[in-house]
């Protein structure tokens, strides 16, 4: 009698079901990744990007030139304790460092560590945010500009972030599980980036 004959039928059933589940999960993820890539390509065309390139392997991303600015939108996959995110980056000449997150409920309200990076700026009119910047005047100018409503709409969850430093402007938001939600968040992030560029007169 071989070892195969000694394996209980119930174990074979569990192994077979597990293999089928993993296979179906992989197929579903592949289909969703293709759908996300297609939506990002459509978004780039609708916004009139030029010199557009696409990445479909491992990371789903689209990059190109938008109104003279180098811009990229990518989907960061879910990790152990971090949800799936949509990350938009734009090349700009940042006058100073600034980071903005929404305050969360809890003992520390999501207070960021300030050992590294710019200090926390206290703006009473915008107490719903943790704002860090090297220049308080830049933070005040941004929060009093037409870009403020876009920040309030886009930065909601724990992993949502607006950051500007060096030659890059970054917007990151946790994404919905549905494909349309990913495309919607990408569009909102691009709208926020464009509003900041216009409000601060940032150059590429």
Backbone as ProteinMPNN parsed JSONL, in Angstrom:
{"seq_chain_A": "XXXXXXXXXXXXXXXXXXXXXXXXXXXXXXXXXXXXXXXXXXXXXXXXXXXXXXXXXXXXXXXXXXXXXXXXXXXXXXXXXXXXXXXXXXXXXXXXXXXXXXXXXXXXXXXXXXXXXXXXXXXXXXXXXXXXXXXXXXXXXXXXXXXXXXXXXXXXXXXXXXXXXXXXXXXXXXXXXXXXXXXXXXXXXXXXXXXXXXXXXXXX", "coords_chain_A": {"N_chain_A": [[0.849, -1.199, 0.0], [0.635, 2.16, -0.903], [1.779, 5.411, 0.188], [-0.06, 7.272, -0.641], [-2.496, 5.976, -0.586], [-2.889, 5.855, 2.094], [-3.553, 8.351, 2.965], [-6.152, 10.21, 4.381], [-9.444, 10.62, 2.987], [-10.735, 12.97, 3.597], [-8.64, 14.752, 4.01], [-7.586, 14.965, 1.441], [-9.714, 16.228, 0.264], [-9.697, 18.704, 1.585], [-7.188, 19.688, 0.761], [-7.609, 19.821, -2.002], [-9.73, 21.666, -2.155], [-8.467, 23.898, -1.037], [-6.452, 24.405, -2.932], [-8.03, 25.019, -5.165], [-9.29, 27.341, -4.22], [-7.127, 29.125, -3.88], [-6.26, 29.307, -6.529], [-8.499, 30.471, -7.811], [-8.529, 32.895, -6.45], [-6.126, 34.082, -7.287], [-6.656, 34.355, -10.024], [-8.8, 36.159, -9.903], [-7.485, 38.397, -8.809], [-5.677, 39.001, -10.859], [-7.426, 39.703, -12.943], [-8.617, 41.944, -11.766], [-6.423, 43.652, -11.494], [-5.83, 44.123, -14.173], [-8.134, 45.481, -14.906], [-7.929, 47.778, -13.304], [-5.587, 48.905, -14.366], [-6.527, 49.492, -16.928], [-8.462, 51.443, -16.359], [-6.849, 53.497, -15.335], [-5.353, 54.118, -17.591], [-7.367, 55.094, -19.257], [-8.079, 57.355, -17.765], [-5.726, 58.897, -17.962], [-5.737, 59.467, -20.703], [-8.121, 60.933, -20.937], [-7.46, 63.22, -19.503], [-5.589, 64.327, -21.083], [-2.83, 63.661, -21.106], [0.592, 63.573, -22.186], [3.353, 61.821, -23.776], [2.98, 59.342, -22.573], [3.414, 56.468, -20.538], [3.013, 53.048, -19.53], [2.833, 50.755, -16.8], [2.458, 47.413, -16.106], [3.372, 45.232, -14.8], [3.851, 43.684, -11.739], [3.697, 46.321, -10.331], [0.981, 48.45, -10.817], [0.787, 51.153, -12.879], [0.721, 54.481, -14.274], [2.351, 56.942, -16.154], [3.39, 60.207, -17.209], [3.345, 63.326, -19.022], [1.734, 66.174, -17.87], [0.176, 69.08, -18.499], [2.712, 70.229, -18.637], [3.993, 69.223, -16.42], [5.744, 66.513, -14.948], [4.164, 63.573, -14.135], [2.842, 60.903, -12.141], [0.806, 58.099, -11.518], [0.129, 55.502, -9.363], [-0.78, 52.224, -8.223], [-0.484, 50.97, -5.05], [-0.08, 47.832, -3.712], [-1.976, 45.953, -1.24], [-0.628, 45.449, 2.017], [0.624, 43.744, 4.958], [-0.379, 45.161, 7.297], [-1.254, 47.41, 6.138], [-3.482, 49.089, 4.028], [-4.549, 48.784, 0.542], [-3.327, 51.321, -1.634], [-3.629, 54.397, -3.486], [-1.275, 56.254, -5.162], [-0.145, 59.352, -6.03], [2.245, 61.23, -7.743], [4.023, 64.238, -8.446], [6.317, 66.174, -10.259], [7.732, 68.984, -8.953], [8.977, 72.248, -8.039], [9.519, 72.52, -4.902], [9.051, 74.924, -2.388], [9.507, 74.516, 0.308], [9.454, 71.989, 2.895], [6.482, 70.154, 3.558], [3.935, 68.421, 5.272], [0.803, 66.83, 5.508], [-1.736, 65.39, 7.377], [-4.853, 63.894, 8.351], [-6.222, 64.314, 11.6], [-6.769, 61.602, 13.788], [-9.099, 59.587, 15.69], [-8.599, 58.693, 19.132], [-6.02, 58.068, 21.655], [-3.616, 59.38, 20.923], [-4.379, 60.599, 18.64], [-3.363, 59.997, 16.139], [-0.978, 61.348, 16.069], [1.926, 62.502, 14.482], [5.335, 61.27, 14.516], [7.996, 63.374, 15.349], [10.72, 63.271, 15.325], [12.274, 63.036, 13.097], [12.15, 65.014, 10.135], [9.977, 67.838, 9.274], [8.79, 70.262, 11.77], [5.74, 70.241, 13.787], [3.077, 72.342, 12.871], [0.995, 74.743, 14.276], [-2.165, 75.5, 13.469], [-4.957, 76.951, 14.302], [-7.414, 77.25, 12.914], [-7.534, 75.065, 11.339], [-7.69, 72.65, 12.764], [-8.366, 70.027, 12.366], [-6.385, 68.724, 11.12], [-3.071, 67.297, 11.184], [-0.364, 69.207, 10.716], [2.729, 69.65, 9.271], [5.64, 71.533, 8.759], [8.473, 73.272, 7.369], [8.253, 75.957, 7.079], [6.078, 78.15, 8.453], [4.622, 80.116, 7.199], [4.281, 79.154, 4.622], [2.624, 76.961, 5.119], [0.354, 78.266, 6.141], [-0.353, 79.804, 3.932], [-1.007, 77.811, 2.075], [-3.171, 76.482, 3.359], [-5.051, 78.476, 3.495], [-5.736, 78.86, 0.945], [-7.339, 78.165, -2.273], [-6.933, 75.496, -2.462], [-7.46, 74.209, -0.101], [-10.143, 73.062, 0.312], [-9.896, 70.782, -1.322], [-7.912, 69.352, -0.02], [-9.263, 68.787, 2.358], [-11.26, 67.116, 1.425], [-9.867, 64.941, 0.329], [-8.0, 63.932, 2.195], [-8.61, 61.803, 4.58], [-8.587, 59.246, 5.909], [-6.467, 57.141, 8.012], [-4.166, 56.448, 6.571], [-3.952, 58.308, 4.613], [-2.277, 60.928, 2.941], [-0.686, 64.051, 2.349], [2.159, 65.371, 0.87], [5.016, 67.379, 0.409], [8.176, 67.935, -0.843], [11.519, 68.763, -1.595], [11.86, 68.02, -4.889], [9.361, 67.041, -5.372], [5.853, 66.478, -5.254], [3.474, 64.779, -3.41], [0.613, 62.72, -3.161], [-1.279, 60.548, -1.26], [-3.71, 58.054, -0.844], [-5.82, 55.743, 0.816], [-7.315, 53.122, -1.0], [-10.474, 52.179, -2.521], [-11.983, 48.925, -2.782], [-13.237, 48.341, -5.142], [-12.924, 48.707, -8.698], [-13.785, 51.084, -9.956], [-13.703, 52.792, -7.792], [-10.958, 53.077, -7.308], [-10.159, 54.471, -9.611], [-11.633, 56.807, -9.24], [-10.473, 57.87, -6.901], [-7.874, 58.308, -7.829], [-8.363, 60.341, -9.684], [-9.277, 62.373, -7.96], [-6.972, 62.799, -6.452], [-5.257, 63.831, -8.388], [-6.637, 66.172, -8.974], [-6.328, 67.505, -6.535], [-3.506, 67.795, -6.484], [-3.168, 69.471, -8.701], [-4.584, 71.728, -7.816], [-2.999, 72.563, -5.65], [-0.61, 73.193, -6.976], [-1.466, 75.358, -8.547], [-2.315, 77.12, -6.53], [0.002, 77.715, -5.081], [1.658, 78.532, -7.035], [3.603, 76.815, -8.189], [6.483, 75.648, -9.909], [7.467, 73.405, -12.58]], "CA_chain_A": [[0.0, 0.0, 0.0], [1.426, 3.382, -1.0], [1.422, 6.473, 1.148], [-1.235, 7.967, -1.163], [-3.691, 5.26, -0.133], [-3.044, 6.03, 3.537], [-4.036, 9.704, 3.242], [-7.621, 10.236, 4.502], [-10.145, 11.335, 1.921], [-11.053, 14.33, 4.066], [-7.475, 15.596, 3.796], [-7.527, 15.241, 0.006], [-10.762, 17.22, -0.03], [-9.218, 20.003, 2.074], [-6.113, 20.125, -0.12], [-8.193, 20.182, -3.292], [-10.489, 22.912, -1.995], [-7.509, 24.979, -0.833], [-5.819, 24.701, -4.214], [-9.019, 25.694, -6.0], [-9.509, 28.684, -3.677], [-5.956, 29.941, -4.204], [-6.27, 29.536, -7.979], [-9.55, 31.441, -8.121], [-8.112, 34.182, -5.898], [-5.105, 34.628, -8.178], [-7.328, 34.763, -11.26], [-9.563, 37.37, -9.603], [-6.544, 39.5, -8.641], [-5.151, 39.343, -12.179], [-8.481, 40.419, -13.656], [-8.808, 43.258, -11.158], [-5.268, 44.466, -11.846], [-6.005, 44.546, -15.566], [-9.205, 46.481, -14.945], [-7.377, 49.0, -12.727], [-4.678, 49.466, -15.363], [-7.344, 50.051, -18.011], [-9.079, 52.673, -15.867], [-5.816, 54.532, -15.243], [-5.039, 54.513, -18.97], [-8.481, 55.938, -19.709], [-7.968, 58.621, -17.051], [-4.626, 59.661, -18.562], [-6.172, 59.964, -22.017], [-9.144, 61.954, -20.731], [-6.823, 64.443, -19.006], [-4.701, 64.849, -22.112], [-1.414, 63.456, -20.837], [1.451, 63.257, -23.32], [4.507, 60.978, -23.465], [2.443, 58.432, -21.56], [3.886, 55.088, -20.476], [2.237, 52.251, -18.589], [3.48, 49.613, -16.159], [1.449, 46.433, -15.724], [4.018, 44.111, -14.132], [4.02, 43.886, -10.311], [3.056, 47.574, -9.938], [0.114, 49.051, -11.826], [1.1, 52.589, -12.858], [0.723, 55.245, -15.518], [3.099, 58.183, -15.979], [3.482, 61.015, -18.422], [3.448, 64.776, -18.836], [0.397, 66.772, -17.75], [0.316, 70.526, -18.399], [4.114, 70.566, -18.442], [4.515, 68.6, -15.21], [5.905, 65.06, -14.954], [3.232, 63.059, -13.14], [2.712, 59.449, -12.117], [-0.211, 57.534, -10.629], [0.337, 54.058, -9.23], [-1.516, 51.516, -7.181], [0.368, 50.214, -4.145], [-0.905, 46.719, -3.226], [-2.196, 45.776, 0.191], [0.399, 44.768, 2.779], [0.14, 43.085, 6.156], [-1.198, 46.049, 8.13], [-1.474, 48.629, 5.359], [-4.424, 48.813, 2.942], [-4.181, 49.201, -0.812], [-3.305, 52.781, -1.745], [-3.357, 55.057, -4.759], [-0.24, 57.245, -4.888], [0.1, 60.279, -7.136], [3.422, 62.074, -7.559], [4.218, 65.257, -9.47], [7.596, 66.857, -10.121], [7.594, 70.426, -8.781], [10.019, 72.888, -7.242], [8.894, 72.812, -3.617], [9.774, 75.964, -1.646], [9.828, 74.01, 1.643], [8.799, 70.72, 3.19], [5.2, 70.213, 4.243], [3.199, 67.169, 5.337], [-0.521, 67.033, 6.091], [-2.569, 64.21, 7.628], [-6.018, 64.191, 9.185], [-6.168, 63.786, 12.955], [-7.62, 60.445, 13.994], [-9.571, 59.411, 17.052], [-7.723, 57.875, 19.955], [-5.22, 58.759, 22.652], [-2.647, 60.264, 20.289], [-5.017, 61.199, 17.458], [-2.5, 59.807, 14.98], [0.08, 62.364, 16.097], [3.137, 61.997, 13.825], [6.612, 61.405, 15.198], [8.7, 64.541, 14.803], [12.161, 63.131, 15.497], [12.799, 63.373, 11.782], [11.203, 65.759, 9.325], [9.618, 69.185, 9.733], [8.02, 70.328, 13.021], [4.291, 70.431, 13.693], [2.636, 73.733, 12.81], [-0.314, 74.902, 14.911], [-3.082, 76.412, 12.787], [-6.237, 76.694, 14.983], [-8.543, 77.17, 11.993], [-7.478, 73.774, 10.649], [-7.328, 71.711, 13.828], [-8.659, 68.659, 11.967], [-5.197, 68.172, 10.479], [-1.703, 67.424, 11.662], [0.365, 69.915, 9.661], [4.158, 69.797, 9.55], [6.284, 72.328, 7.712], [9.649, 74.073, 7.729], [7.874, 77.366, 7.032], [4.685, 78.307, 8.844], [3.951, 80.974, 6.214], [3.872, 78.293, 3.517], [1.473, 76.187, 5.577], [-0.785, 79.179, 6.211], [-0.728, 80.169, 2.565], [-1.664, 76.668, 1.454], [-4.442, 76.168, 3.998], [-5.981, 79.57, 3.25], [-5.914, 78.971, -0.501], [-8.423, 77.386, -2.877], [-6.6, 74.064, -2.397], [-7.881, 73.667, 1.19], [-11.268, 72.123, 0.2], [-9.43, 69.53, -1.914], [-7.237, 68.643, 1.058], [-10.278, 68.316, 3.294], [-12.002, 66.027, 0.787], [-9.024, 63.797, -0.006], [-7.303, 63.384, 3.355], [-9.645, 61.405, 5.535], [-8.216, 58.084, 6.702], [-5.18, 57.066, 8.693], [-3.062, 56.292, 5.636], [-4.011, 59.378, 3.615], [-1.162, 61.838, 3.185], [-0.184, 65.017, 1.377], [3.546, 65.658, 1.211], [5.772, 68.117, -0.592], [9.55, 68.04, -0.401], [12.505, 68.703, -2.672], [11.299, 68.227, -6.228], [8.203, 66.159, -5.535], [4.585, 66.619, -4.547], [2.909, 63.429, -3.297], [-0.7, 62.524, -2.531], [-1.545, 59.122, -1.051], [-4.991, 57.762, -0.207], [-6.256, 54.351, 0.803], [-8.251, 52.977, -2.116], [-11.593, 51.267, -2.438], [-11.717, 47.628, -3.383], [-13.777, 48.272, -6.497], [-12.091, 49.354, -9.712], [-14.249, 52.459, -10.143], [-13.24, 53.569, -6.651], [-9.549, 53.384, -7.531], [-10.107, 55.522, -10.624], [-12.162, 58.04, -8.64], [-9.465, 58.399, -5.989], [-6.784, 58.821, -8.653], [-8.79, 61.633, -10.243], [-9.299, 63.343, -6.867], [-5.594, 63.124, -6.096], [-4.748, 64.711, -9.436], [-7.28, 67.471, -8.778], [-5.66, 68.116, -5.393], [-2.164, 68.202, -6.901], [-3.299, 70.628, -9.581], [-5.022, 72.868, -7.006], [-1.84, 73.025, -4.893], [0.305, 73.824, -7.93], [-2.024, 76.659, -8.911], [-2.393, 77.999, -5.363], [1.337, 78.121, -4.661], [2.417, 78.916, -8.244], [4.783, 75.944, -8.243], [7.005, 75.405, -11.252], [7.943, 72.027, -12.772]], "C_chain_A": [[0.89, 1.257, 0.0], [0.948, 4.408, 0.019], [0.196, 7.242, 0.689], [-2.512, 7.323, -0.666], [-3.951, 5.473, 1.351], [-3.564, 7.413, 3.906], [-5.56, 9.702, 3.307], [-8.256, 11.052, 3.372], [-10.46, 12.77, 2.325], [-9.883, 15.284, 3.846], [-7.313, 15.951, 2.322], [-8.554, 16.296, -0.385], [-10.309, 18.614, 0.385], [-8.129, 20.554, 1.16], [-6.648, 20.576, -1.475], [-8.954, 21.491, -3.225], [-9.554, 24.098, -1.827], [-6.823, 25.394, -2.117], [-6.761, 25.456, -5.14], [-9.237, 27.127, -5.534], [-8.351, 29.613, -4.044], [-5.931, 30.286, -5.69], [-7.295, 30.592, -8.369], [-9.188, 32.831, -7.599], [-7.085, 34.856, -6.797], [-5.722, 35.137, -9.469], [-8.1, 36.064, -11.046], [-8.643, 38.584, -9.457], [-5.97, 39.958, -9.977], [-6.174, 40.148, -12.97], [-8.673, 41.814, -13.094], [-7.64, 44.181, -11.506], [-5.368, 44.972, -13.279], [-7.064, 45.631, -15.677], [-8.717, 47.817, -14.383], [-6.458, 49.685, -13.725], [-5.453, 50.129, -16.497], [-7.979, 51.37, -17.589], [-8.062, 53.807, -15.77], [-5.399, 55.012, -16.633], [-6.119, 55.436, -19.533], [-8.4, 57.313, -19.067], [-6.874, 59.494, -17.657], [-5.022, 60.239, -19.91], [-7.191, 61.082, -21.864], [-8.53, 63.29, -20.287], [-5.8, 65.005, -19.984], [-3.226, 64.726, -21.81], [-0.67, 63.187, -22.144], [2.642, 62.43, -22.835], [4.14, 59.942, -22.403], [3.042, 57.042, -21.68], [3.119, 54.359, -19.376], [3.085, 51.103, -18.051], [2.398, 48.665, -15.661], [2.04, 45.282, -14.928], [4.329, 44.473, -12.687], [3.304, 45.152, -9.828], [2.228, 48.124, -11.1], [0.321, 50.554, -11.767], [0.974, 53.176, -14.251], [1.485, 56.536, -15.231], [3.209, 58.906, -17.308], [3.651, 62.474, -18.074], [2.058, 65.383, -18.878], [0.583, 68.27, -17.498], [1.745, 70.952, -18.083], [4.762, 69.943, -17.226], [4.641, 67.088, -15.403], [5.066, 64.493, -13.814], [3.119, 61.542, -13.261], [1.627, 59.051, -11.132], [0.029, 56.036, -10.571], [-0.516, 53.495, -8.11], [-0.536, 50.706, -6.356], [-0.47, 49.094, -3.538], [-0.994, 46.668, -1.71], [-1.033, 45.02, 0.813], [-0.193, 44.271, 4.085], [-0.801, 43.955, 6.977], [-1.513, 47.362, 7.43], [-2.415, 48.32, 4.201], [-3.856, 49.189, 1.582], [-4.283, 50.714, -0.906], [-3.129, 53.213, -3.196], [-2.398, 56.202, -4.451], [0.015, 58.06, -6.149], [1.313, 61.136, -6.807], [3.546, 63.038, -8.739], [5.538, 65.968, -9.204], [7.373, 68.37, -10.081], [8.803, 70.948, -8.019], [9.398, 73.345, -5.927], [9.695, 73.856, -2.857], [10.177, 75.526, -0.242], [9.101, 72.679, 1.833], [7.476, 70.966, 3.914], [4.53, 68.845, 4.164], [1.87, 67.427, 6.038], [-1.229, 65.688, 6.193], [-3.77, 64.641, 8.46], [-5.827, 63.576, 10.567], [-7.177, 62.642, 13.095], [-8.083, 60.385, 15.443], [-8.601, 58.529, 17.827], [-6.864, 58.729, 20.857], [-4.28, 59.774, 22.033], [-3.179, 60.932, 19.037], [-4.148, 61.074, 16.203], [-1.362, 60.802, 14.921], [1.359, 61.816, 15.477], [4.372, 62.173, 14.704], [7.416, 62.524, 14.541], [10.202, 64.471, 15.042], [12.875, 63.495, 14.195], [11.727, 64.143, 11.012], [10.852, 67.096, 9.936], [8.783, 69.157, 11.003], [6.53, 70.51, 12.76], [3.969, 71.919, 13.756], [1.225, 73.819, 13.379], [-1.123, 75.959, 14.172], [-4.483, 76.144, 13.346], [-7.422, 76.553, 14.034], [-8.6, 75.821, 11.271], [-7.028, 72.691, 11.622], [-7.652, 70.262, 13.477], [-7.459, 67.959, 11.347], [-3.978, 68.244, 11.402], [-0.919, 68.035, 10.512], [1.809, 70.087, 10.115], [4.795, 70.585, 8.408], [7.506, 73.048, 8.264], [9.298, 75.557, 7.813], [6.387, 77.503, 7.345], [3.922, 79.175, 7.834], [3.489, 80.162, 5.003], [2.638, 77.491, 3.895], [0.218, 77.055, 5.622], [-1.283, 79.543, 4.818], [-1.477, 79.04, 1.873], [-3.053, 76.433, 2.032], [-5.479, 77.277, 3.802], [-6.3, 79.726, 1.767], [-7.11, 78.137, -0.97], [-8.147, 75.892, -2.854], [-7.116, 73.427, -1.11], [-9.089, 72.722, 1.087], [-10.873, 70.779, -0.409], [-8.68, 68.695, -0.887], [-8.232, 68.032, 2.023], [-11.049, 67.128, 2.725], [-11.148, 64.769, 0.623], [-8.383, 63.139, 1.208], [-8.305, 63.073, 4.451], [-9.167, 60.299, 6.465], [-6.803, 58.155, 7.261], [-3.998, 57.054, 7.731], [-3.07, 57.341, 4.52], [-2.969, 60.443, 3.955], [-0.965, 62.798, 2.018], [1.217, 65.39, 1.819], [4.227, 66.391, 0.068], [7.174, 68.329, -0.058], [10.479, 67.951, -1.595], [11.888, 69.028, -4.021], [10.053, 67.386, -6.453], [7.028, 66.562, -4.664], [3.927, 65.244, -4.56], [1.556, 63.477, -2.609], [-0.942, 61.025, -2.45], [-2.86, 58.939, -0.319], [-5.252, 56.264, -0.259], [-7.365, 54.205, -0.224], [-9.387, 52.033, -1.787], [-11.217, 49.941, -3.085], [-12.223, 47.554, -4.812], [-12.937, 49.11, -7.44], [-12.495, 50.808, -9.912], [-13.785, 53.356, -9.006], [-11.786, 53.967, -6.792], [-9.411, 54.528, -8.528], [-10.6, 56.849, -10.058], [-11.128, 58.68, -7.717], [-8.289, 58.982, -6.763], [-7.129, 60.188, -9.226], [-8.798, 62.713, -9.154], [-7.89, 63.748, -6.448], [-4.976, 64.07, -7.126], [-5.361, 66.102, -9.324], [-6.634, 68.218, -7.62], [-4.273, 68.62, -5.782], [-2.221, 69.447, -7.775], [-3.71, 71.877, -8.794], [-3.855, 73.441, -6.194], [-0.853, 73.757, -5.795], [-0.181, 75.226, -8.295], [-1.988, 77.626, -7.727], [-1.031, 78.542, -4.965], [2.22, 78.557, -5.831], [3.723, 78.121, -8.357], [5.195, 75.679, -9.686], [7.504, 73.965, -11.376], [9.463, 71.941, -12.642]], "O_chain_A": [[1.794, 1.379, 0.826], [-0.121, 4.286, 0.616], [-0.522, 7.808, 1.513], [-3.488, 8.007, -0.359], [-5.075, 5.301, 1.824], [-3.975, 7.629, 5.046], [-6.206, 9.234, 2.37], [-7.686, 12.025, 2.88], [-10.451, 13.675, 1.491], [-10.077, 16.46, 3.539], [-6.952, 17.077, 1.98], [-8.304, 17.141, -1.244], [-10.5, 19.584, -0.349], [-8.136, 21.737, 0.821], [-6.202, 21.582, -2.028], [-8.845, 22.329, -4.121], [-9.79, 25.169, -2.385], [-6.63, 26.583, -2.371], [-6.36, 26.405, -5.815], [-9.358, 28.034, -6.358], [-8.567, 30.748, -4.466], [-5.619, 31.416, -6.066], [-7.004, 31.494, -9.154], [-9.505, 33.834, -8.238], [-7.162, 36.06, -7.041], [-5.367, 36.21, -9.956], [-8.066, 36.96, -11.889], [-8.976, 39.674, -9.922], [-5.794, 41.155, -10.206], [-5.834, 41.154, -13.593], [-8.87, 42.767, -13.848], [-7.846, 45.363, -11.783], [-5.029, 46.121, -13.561], [-6.914, 46.583, -16.443], [-9.051, 48.873, -14.92], [-6.533, 50.899, -13.913], [-5.077, 51.202, -16.969], [-8.029, 52.313, -18.378], [-8.38, 54.953, -16.089], [-5.122, 56.197, -16.819], [-5.822, 56.428, -20.198], [-8.623, 58.325, -19.732], [-7.069, 60.695, -17.846], [-4.678, 61.379, -20.223], [-7.132, 62.076, -22.587], [-9.023, 64.358, -20.652], [-5.21, 66.054, -19.728], [-2.439, 65.586, -22.207], [-1.237, 62.641, -23.09], [2.906, 62.35, -21.636], [4.895, 59.703, -21.46], [3.166, 56.5, -22.779], [2.641, 54.971, -18.421], [3.936, 50.555, -18.751], [1.525, 49.061, -14.889], [1.298, 44.437, -14.427], [5.005, 45.471, -12.436], [2.398, 45.065, -8.999], [2.719, 48.246, -12.222], [0.066, 51.175, -10.736], [1.101, 52.482, -15.26], [1.289, 57.155, -14.185], [3.133, 58.303, -18.379], [4.052, 62.817, -16.961], [1.292, 65.136, -19.81], [1.072, 68.683, -16.447], [1.965, 71.917, -17.351], [5.963, 70.113, -17.014], [3.743, 66.457, -15.96], [5.235, 64.886, -12.659], [3.281, 60.976, -14.342], [1.542, 59.604, -10.035], [0.12, 55.375, -11.605], [-0.914, 54.201, -7.183], [0.169, 49.851, -6.891], [-1.484, 49.378, -2.902], [-0.186, 47.267, -1.0], [-0.51, 44.073, 0.226], [-1.403, 44.372, 4.29], [-1.905, 43.528, 7.315], [-1.983, 48.311, 8.056], [-2.168, 47.372, 3.456], [-2.812, 49.833, 1.488], [-5.191, 51.324, -0.342], [-2.559, 52.493, -4.016], [-2.673, 57.026, -3.579], [0.349, 57.514, -7.201], [1.4, 61.702, -5.718], [3.217, 62.698, -9.875], [5.842, 66.323, -8.065], [6.889, 68.962, -11.046], [9.557, 70.176, -7.426], [8.821, 74.43, -5.849], [10.904, 73.696, -2.691], [11.094, 76.104, 0.342], [8.246, 72.3, 1.032], [7.362, 71.854, 4.759], [4.554, 68.19, 3.122], [1.812, 68.147, 7.035], [-1.31, 64.941, 5.218], [-3.709, 65.634, 9.186], [-5.331, 62.456, 10.694], [-8.293, 62.716, 12.582], [-7.524, 61.053, 16.313], [-7.876, 57.721, 17.246], [-6.954, 59.957, 20.839], [-4.145, 60.891, 22.532], [-2.487, 61.753, 18.435], [-4.189, 61.93, 15.32], [-0.832, 61.077, 13.845], [1.839, 60.765, 15.901], [4.449, 63.091, 15.52], [7.499, 62.602, 13.315], [10.889, 65.49, 14.971], [13.913, 64.156, 14.188], [10.533, 63.934, 11.225], [11.365, 67.453, 10.996], [8.136, 68.152, 11.296], [6.115, 70.882, 11.663], [4.512, 72.655, 14.58], [0.354, 73.039, 12.993], [-0.819, 77.151, 14.234], [-5.139, 75.2, 12.907], [-8.351, 75.801, 14.329], [-9.615, 75.485, 10.66], [-6.111, 71.92, 11.34], [-7.257, 69.353, 14.207], [-7.498, 66.758, 11.08], [-3.87, 69.115, 12.266], [-0.823, 67.435, 9.442], [2.077, 70.601, 11.201], [4.519, 70.33, 7.236], [7.574, 73.388, 9.445], [9.955, 76.32, 8.521], [5.54, 77.027, 6.589], [2.72, 78.991, 7.638], [2.439, 80.441, 4.426], [1.712, 77.354, 3.096], [-0.853, 76.629, 5.191], [-2.487, 79.583, 4.565], [-2.46, 79.276, 1.17], [-4.008, 76.21, 1.288], [-6.677, 77.023, 3.934], [-7.049, 80.624, 1.38], [-7.794, 77.496, -0.173], [-9.026, 75.097, -3.189], [-7.201, 72.201, -1.036], [-9.071, 71.664, 1.717], [-11.446, 69.748, -0.056], [-8.793, 67.469, -0.88], [-8.067, 66.892, 2.458], [-11.446, 66.233, 3.47], [-11.653, 63.656, 0.763], [-8.239, 61.917, 1.246], [-8.781, 63.963, 5.155], [-9.325, 60.402, 7.681], [-6.057, 59.102, 7.011], [-2.939, 57.597, 8.046], [-2.273, 57.257, 3.585], [-2.804, 60.813, 5.117], [-1.064, 62.411, 0.853], [1.449, 65.691, 2.991], [4.032, 66.057, -1.1], [7.352, 68.84, 1.048], [10.253, 67.153, -2.505], [11.452, 70.152, -4.27], [9.721, 67.055, -7.591], [7.186, 66.934, -3.501], [3.834, 64.612, -5.612], [1.37, 64.176, -1.613], [-0.826, 60.315, -3.449], [-3.106, 59.582, 0.701], [-4.944, 55.601, -1.249], [-8.252, 55.054, -0.314], [-9.28, 51.194, -0.892], [-10.249, 49.856, -3.84], [-11.695, 46.784, -5.615], [-12.318, 50.095, -7.037], [-11.63, 51.676, -10.027], [-13.506, 54.536, -9.214], [-11.414, 55.084, -6.432], [-8.628, 55.453, -8.308], [-10.041, 57.901, -10.366], [-10.932, 59.895, -7.749], [-7.763, 60.033, -6.396], [-6.289, 61.087, -9.252], [-8.373, 63.841, -9.401], [-7.646, 64.911, -6.125], [-4.255, 65.0, -6.766], [-4.68, 67.101, -9.554], [-6.415, 69.427, -7.705], [-3.905, 69.746, -5.447], [-1.42, 70.368, -7.61], [-3.226, 72.971, -9.084], [-3.731, 74.659, -6.062], [-0.325, 74.808, -5.43], [0.61, 76.168, -8.345], [-1.67, 78.804, -7.89], [-0.917, 79.698, -4.558], [3.384, 78.909, -5.641], [4.794, 78.681, -8.589], [4.351, 75.507, -10.566], [7.92, 73.369, -10.383], [10.033, 70.858, -12.774]]}, "name": "protein", "num_of_chains": 1, "seq": "XXXXXXXXXXXXXXXXXXXXXXXXXXXXXXXXXXXXXXXXXXXXXXXXXXXXXXXXXXXXXXXXXXXXXXXXXXXXXXXXXXXXXXXXXXXXXXXXXXXXXXXXXXXXXXXXXXXXXXXXXXXXXXXXXXXXXXXXXXXXXXXXXXXXXXXXXXXXXXXXXXXXXXXXXXXXXXXXXXXXXXXXXXXXXXXXXXXXXXXXXXXX"}
